[in-house]
Amino acid sequence: MTEEQSICLDAIKSWGEWENFGMLAEESGEMLSSINKLFRGRASEDDVITELADVSLVITAFAMYFDYDKYLAEKERKLQRLKKRLEEWHNLTGR
């Protein structure tokens, strides 16, 4: 287990599922808000990156809490699906 994984798992164990579900909702909202502000010129890429990092840590916490191996397998399955869709798109558009 990496240090990041250990710390994220400790957050769930220490503060509980419901507190962390609240954090996931809050951080996701802040991420979406920063993206919307970026489009309107009221936020920077650094602001978006900060919020992406926050969301990523909460996601890691839940992945560790539930089943990290299943999470990684599902992430890989989704990645391969995206790869296939991109290949189809590139073949269709020539781009």
C-alpha positions as CSV (number, residue, x, y, z in Angstrom):
1,M,0.0,0.0,0.0
2,T,1.3,3.4,-0.9
3,E,1.5,6.3,1.5
4,E,-1.4,8.0,-0.4
5,Q,-3.5,4.9,-0.2
6,S,-2.8,4.5,3.5
7,I,-3.6,8.1,4.4
8,C,-6.8,8.1,2.3
9,L,-8.0,4.8,3.9
10,D,-7.2,6.3,7.3
11,A,-9.5,9.3,6.5
12,I,-12.4,7.0,5.9
13,K,-11.7,4.9,9.0
14,S,-11.2,8.0,11.2
15,W,-14.1,10.2,10.0
16,G,-16.5,7.6,8.7
17,E,-18.3,6.9,5.4
18,W,-20.9,9.6,5.7
19,E,-18.5,12.4,6.4
20,N,-16.4,11.3,3.5
21,F,-19.5,11.0,1.2
22,G,-20.1,14.6,2.1
23,M,-16.5,15.4,1.3
24,L,-16.9,13.7,-2.1
25,A,-20.0,15.7,-2.9
26,E,-18.4,19.0,-1.7
27,E,-15.1,18.4,-3.6
28,S,-17.0,17.3,-6.7
29,G,-19.1,20.5,-6.6
30,E,-16.0,22.6,-6.1
31,M,-14.3,20.9,-9.1
32,L,-17.4,21.5,-11.3
33,S,-17.5,25.1,-10.2
34,S,-13.9,25.7,-11.0
35,I,-14.3,24.2,-14.4
36,N,-17.3,26.5,-15.1
37,K,-15.4,29.5,-13.8
38,L,-12.5,28.5,-16.1
39,F,-14.8,28.7,-19.1
40,R,-15.9,32.2,-18.0
41,G,-12.4,33.4,-17.4
42,R,-12.9,33.6,-13.6
43,A,-10.6,30.7,-12.6
44,S,-7.2,29.4,-13.7
45,E,-6.0,26.0,-14.7
46,D,-4.3,25.8,-11.4
47,D,-7.6,26.2,-9.6
48,V,-9.0,23.3,-11.6
49,I,-6.0,21.2,-10.9
50,T,-6.3,21.9,-7.2
51,E,-9.9,20.7,-7.2
52,L,-9.1,17.6,-9.4
53,A,-6.5,16.6,-6.8
54,D,-9.0,17.0,-4.0
55,V,-11.6,14.8,-5.8
56,S,-8.9,12.3,-6.7
57,L,-7.9,11.8,-3.0
58,V,-11.5,11.2,-1.9
59,I,-12.0,8.8,-4.8
60,T,-8.8,6.9,-3.7
61,A,-10.2,6.8,-0.1
62,F,-13.4,5.1,-1.2
63,A,-11.6,2.8,-3.6
64,M,-9.4,1.7,-0.7
65,Y,-12.3,1.4,1.6
66,F,-14.5,-0.7,-0.7
67,D,-12.2,-2.8,-2.9
68,Y,-9.2,-1.3,-4.5
69,D,-8.6,-4.2,-6.8
70,K,-12.1,-4.1,-8.2
71,Y,-11.8,-0.4,-8.6
72,L,-8.6,-0.8,-10.6
73,A,-10.2,-3.6,-12.7
74,E,-13.2,-1.4,-13.5
75,K,-11.0,1.6,-14.3
76,E,-9.1,-0.6,-16.7
77,R,-12.3,-1.9,-18.3
78,K,-13.5,1.7,-18.8
79,L,-10.1,2.7,-20.2
80,Q,-10.3,-0.1,-22.8
81,R,-13.8,0.9,-23.7
82,L,-12.7,4.5,-24.2
83,K,-9.7,3.3,-26.3
84,K,-12.1,1.4,-28.5
85,R,-14.4,4.3,-28.9
86,L,-11.5,6.6,-29.8
87,E,-10.2,4.1,-32.4
88,E,-13.7,4.0,-34.0
89,W,-13.9,7.8,-34.0
90,H,-10.4,8.2,-35.5
91,N,-11.3,5.6,-38.2
92,L,-14.6,7.3,-38.9
93,T,-13.3,10.9,-39.0
94,G,-9.7,10.3,-40.3
95,R,-8.5,12.4,-37.4
